[in-house]
């Protein structure tokens, strides 16, 4: 079973929920894998404190032009939807940062003048956080292509065949989010009871509904803001799976790298109820 934890915006507590849920499952003897797919800013390791024992570079294929064969016909530029190749009168310009590695240019080149070389975009790191099998991706600074790295993190996670896989998803509703939650069995949307939180929650709900994955909401920092999130969830018949109160000791613990589940016995009970609610919703949707 794959459970993704996402949010419409950053700073809602997505990683807090993801790491504590993984710790709860692991402590109960449930085989658990954790994938940090927030590859632009992975920080779950600050809470899980894994021992990394394997690092592998990830790249995407980008075109290289053989000017001895090239006739500057422009077919490669025509087929490239991302404008990563431009053909002038007697030259071809390649923009590697725009290339998505689809291979279309090489496939359609009538002179077979295009080959491909790998361009590094980041690394996948693998290790263990206690009994949790931990995998994270780290995108190179300034690199715009997150999706290939997220796919590689997920591929390696699925290979582990754990009973439960927890995915820490990038914030927002863009392409990296879609790639991270794709093929999940359930999505937890973490929000906060503020106008900004509600606005971005609506975007996240629309996104998850488009890809037809069961989901529910966790309200973090409960007690601040207003009741807009509650009213919206009631109107849209969205289950509120759990609430985290706005507590100073939780914020202090988080600043010290202590998972929320370790800040009080009441949180252990909350995660037990959260996991039970997820199982009930999944079974009801089958």
C-alpha positions as CSV (number, residue, x, y, z in Angstrom):
1,X,0.0,0.0,0.0
2,X,1.3,3.4,-1.0
3,X,0.2,6.5,1.1
4,X,1.3,9.9,-0.2
5,X,1.3,13.0,2.0
6,X,0.9,16.2,0.1
7,X,-0.1,19.8,0.6
8,X,-1.3,22.7,-1.5
9,X,1.4,24.9,-0.1
10,X,4.6,24.7,1.9
11,X,4.9,25.0,5.6
12,X,1.7,23.2,6.5
13,X,3.4,20.3,8.4
14,X,3.4,17.7,5.5
15,X,6.8,16.3,6.5
16,X,5.8,16.2,10.2
17,X,2.8,14.0,9.4
18,X,4.7,11.8,6.9
19,X,7.6,11.0,9.2
20,X,5.5,10.4,12.3
21,X,3.1,8.1,10.4
22,X,6.1,6.1,9.1
23,X,7.5,5.9,12.7
24,X,4.1,4.8,14.1
25,X,3.8,2.0,11.5
26,X,7.4,0.8,12.0
27,X,7.1,0.7,15.8
28,X,4.1,-1.6,15.4
29,X,6.1,-4.1,13.3
30,X,4.6,-3.1,10.0
31,X,7.2,-3.2,7.2
32,X,7.6,0.4,6.2
33,X,9.4,2.2,3.4
34,X,9.8,6.0,3.3
35,X,10.4,8.0,0.0
36,X,11.3,11.6,0.2
37,X,10.2,12.9,-3.2
38,X,10.4,16.5,-2.2
39,X,13.7,16.5,-4.1
40,X,14.2,20.2,-4.3
41,X,14.3,20.5,-0.5
42,X,14.3,17.0,1.1
43,X,14.2,17.4,4.9
44,X,12.6,14.3,6.3
45,X,16.1,13.0,7.1
46,X,16.3,15.7,9.8
47,X,13.5,13.9,11.7
48,X,14.1,10.3,10.8
49,X,17.9,10.5,11.0
50,X,18.6,7.7,8.5
51,X,22.0,6.1,8.0
52,X,22.7,6.5,4.3
53,X,24.7,3.5,2.8
54,X,24.2,4.0,-0.9
55,X,24.3,7.0,-3.3
56,X,23.7,6.9,-7.0
57,X,23.8,9.7,-9.6
58,X,20.7,10.2,-11.7
59,X,20.7,11.8,-15.2
60,X,18.7,12.3,-18.3
61,X,19.8,11.7,-21.9
62,X,20.4,14.9,-23.9
63,X,21.2,15.3,-27.6
64,X,24.7,15.7,-29.1
65,X,24.9,16.8,-32.7
66,X,27.3,15.2,-35.3
67,X,27.9,18.2,-37.5
68,X,29.6,16.0,-40.2
69,X,26.2,14.3,-40.8
70,X,23.8,17.1,-40.0
71,X,22.1,18.8,-43.0
72,X,20.3,21.5,-40.8
73,X,16.9,20.3,-42.0
74,X,15.3,21.3,-38.7
75,X,13.4,18.1,-38.1
76,X,14.8,17.8,-34.6
77,X,13.6,21.3,-33.7
78,X,10.2,20.6,-35.1
79,X,9.7,17.5,-33.0
80,X,11.0,19.1,-29.7
81,X,8.0,20.3,-27.7
82,X,10.2,22.0,-25.1
83,X,12.3,24.1,-27.6
84,X,15.5,22.4,-26.4
85,X,17.0,22.5,-29.9
86,X,17.2,25.4,-32.3
87,X,18.4,25.1,-35.9
88,X,19.9,28.1,-37.7
89,X,21.3,28.3,-41.2
90,X,24.6,26.4,-40.5
91,X,24.4,25.5,-36.8
92,X,22.3,23.7,-34.2
93,X,22.0,25.0,-30.7
94,X,21.2,22.6,-27.9
95,X,19.8,23.8,-24.5
96,X,20.3,20.9,-22.1
97,X,18.4,22.5,-19.2
98,X,15.2,22.5,-21.4
99,X,15.6,18.9,-22.6
100,X,13.2,16.3,-21.1
101,X,15.2,13.4,-22.4
102,X,12.4,12.0,-24.6
103,X,14.7,11.0,-27.4
104,X,12.4,12.3,-30.1
105,X,15.0,14.4,-31.8
106,X,17.3,11.4,-32.3
107,X,14.4,9.2,-33.5
108,X,13.2,11.6,-36.1
109,X,16.6,12.8,-37.4
110,X,16.8,11.6,-41.1
111,X,20.6,11.7,-41.1
112,X,21.1,9.9,-37.8
113,X,23.2,12.8,-36.8
114,X,22.0,12.9,-33.1
115,X,23.3,10.7,-30.3
116,X,22.6,11.1,-26.6
117,X,24.8,11.6,-23.5
118,X,23.7,11.5,-19.9
119,X,23.4,14.9,-18.0
120,X,23.4,14.5,-14.2
121,X,20.4,16.1,-12.5
122,X,20.8,14.8,-8.9
123,X,21.3,11.8,-6.7
124,X,19.2,9.1,-5.0
125,X,20.3,8.2,-1.5
126,X,19.3,5.0,0.2
127,X,19.6,3.8,3.8
128,X,17.8,2.9,7.0
129,X,16.1,4.9,9.7
130,X,15.8,2.1,12.3
131,X,13.5,-0.4,10.8
132,X,12.3,2.0,8.1
133,X,13.8,1.6,4.6
134,X,14.6,5.2,3.6
135,X,15.1,6.6,0.1
136,X,15.4,10.3,-0.8
137,X,16.3,12.3,-3.9
138,X,18.4,15.4,-4.0
139,X,18.1,17.6,-7.1
140,X,21.1,19.6,-8.1
141,X,21.0,23.3,-7.3
142,X,19.4,25.2,-10.1
143,X,18.2,22.1,-11.9
144,X,14.6,22.6,-13.3
145,X,13.9,18.9,-14.1
146,X,12.5,17.2,-10.9
147,X,10.3,14.6,-12.5
148,X,13.0,12.1,-13.7
149,X,14.6,12.1,-10.2
150,X,11.2,11.6,-8.5
151,X,10.5,8.7,-10.9
152,X,13.8,7.1,-10.0
153,X,13.1,7.5,-6.2
154,X,9.7,5.8,-6.7
155,X,11.2,3.0,-8.8
156,X,13.7,2.1,-6.2
157,X,11.0,2.3,-3.5
158,X,8.7,0.0,-5.3
159,X,11.5,-2.5,-5.8
160,X,11.7,-2.8,-2.0
161,X,8.1,-4.2,-1.9
162,X,7.4,-3.0,1.6
163,X,4.0,-3.6,3.1
164,X,3.4,0.2,3.4
165,X,5.3,2.9,1.5
166,X,5.0,6.5,2.7
167,X,5.8,9.2,0.2
168,X,6.7,12.8,1.2
169,X,5.4,14.8,-1.8
170,X,6.6,18.2,-3.0
171,X,4.3,21.1,-1.9
172,X,1.9,22.6,-4.4
173,X,0.0,21.2,-7.4
174,X,2.6,21.2,-10.2
175,X,4.0,18.4,-12.3
176,X,6.4,17.1,-9.6
177,X,3.4,16.7,-7.3
178,X,1.5,14.7,-9.9
179,X,4.5,12.5,-10.5
180,X,4.9,11.8,-6.8
181,X,1.3,10.9,-6.0
182,X,0.7,9.0,-9.2
183,X,-0.3,5.3,-8.6
184,X,-0.7,5.9,-4.8
185,X,-3.5,4.1,-3.0
186,X,-4.3,7.1,-0.8
187,X,-3.4,10.8,-0.4
188,X,-3.3,12.7,2.8
189,X,-3.7,16.5,2.2
190,X,-2.2,18.5,5.1
191,X,-3.5,22.0,5.5
192,X,-3.8,24.7,8.1
193,X,-7.0,26.6,9.1
194,X,-6.2,29.9,7.5
195,X,-7.4,31.6,4.3
196,X,-4.1,30.8,2.6
197,X,-4.3,27.2,3.7
198,X,-7.9,26.9,2.4
199,X,-7.1,28.5,-1.0
200,X,-4.3,26.0,-1.6
201,X,-6.2,23.1,-0.2
202,X,-8.9,23.7,-2.8
203,X,-6.3,23.5,-5.6
204,X,-4.8,20.3,-4.1
205,X,-8.3,18.7,-3.8
206,X,-9.0,19.5,-7.5
207,X,-5.7,18.0,-8.5
208,X,-6.2,14.7,-6.6
209,X,-9.8,14.4,-7.8
210,X,-8.6,14.7,-11.4
211,X,-6.3,11.6,-11.0
212,X,-9.0,9.7,-9.0
213,X,-7.1,8.8,-5.9
214,X,-9.0,8.5,-2.5
215,X,-7.9,11.2,-0.1
216,X,-8.6,12.9,3.2
217,X,-7.5,16.0,5.1
218,X,-5.3,16.5,8.1
219,X,-5.6,19.9,9.8
220,X,-2.4,21.1,11.4
221,X,-2.1,24.1,13.8
222,X,-5.8,23.5,14.7
223,X,-7.0,26.4,16.9
224,X,-5.6,29.2,14.9
225,X,-7.3,31.0,12.0
226,X,-10.9,30.4,11.2
227,X,-13.4,27.6,10.4
228,X,-13.1,28.0,6.6
229,X,-11.4,24.6,6.1
230,X,-14.0,22.8,8.2
231,X,-16.9,24.4,6.3
232,X,-15.3,23.6,2.9
233,X,-14.6,19.9,3.9
234,X,-18.2,19.6,5.1
235,X,-19.6,21.1,1.9
236,X,-17.4,18.9,-0.3
237,X,-17.9,15.8,1.9
238,X,-14.1,15.4,2.4
239,X,-13.2,13.4,5.5
240,X,-11.1,15.2,8.1
241,X,-8.8,12.4,9.2
242,X,-7.0,14.1,12.1
243,X,-6.3,17.4,13.8
244,X,-3.1,18.6,15.3
245,X,-3.5,21.3,18.0
246,X,-1.3,24.4,17.8
247,X,1.1,23.7,20.7
248,X,4.4,25.4,21.6
249,X,6.0,22.1,22.7
250,X,5.4,20.6,19.2
251,X,7.1,23.6,17.5
252,X,10.0,23.4,19.9
253,X,10.4,19.7,19.3
254,X,10.3,20.2,15.6
255,X,13.0,22.8,15.7
256,X,15.2,20.2,17.5
257,X,14.5,17.5,14.9
258,X,12.1,15.5,17.2
259,X,9.1,13.9,15.4
260,X,5.7,15.0,16.6
261,X,4.8,11.4,17.5
262,X,7.6,11.5,20.2
263,X,6.2,14.7,21.9
264,X,3.3,13.0,23.8
265,X,1.3,9.8,24.1
266,X,-1.8,11.5,22.7
267,X,-0.2,11.8,19.3
268,X,0.5,8.1,19.1
269,X,-3.2,7.6,19.6
270,X,-3.9,10.1,16.8
271,X,-1.7,8.3,14.3
272,X,-3.4,5.0,15.2
273,X,-6.8,6.5,14.4
274,X,-5.3,8.1,11.2
275,X,-4.1,4.8,9.9
276,X,-7.3,3.1,10.8
277,X,-9.3,5.8,8.9
278,X,-7.1,5.4,5.8
279,X,-7.6,1.6,5.8
280,X,-11.4,2.0,6.1
281,X,-11.6,4.5,3.2
282,X,-9.4,2.4,1.0
283,X,-11.5,-0.7,1.7
284,X,-14.7,1.2,1.1
285,X,-13.5,2.4,-2.3
286,X,-12.7,-1.1,-3.6
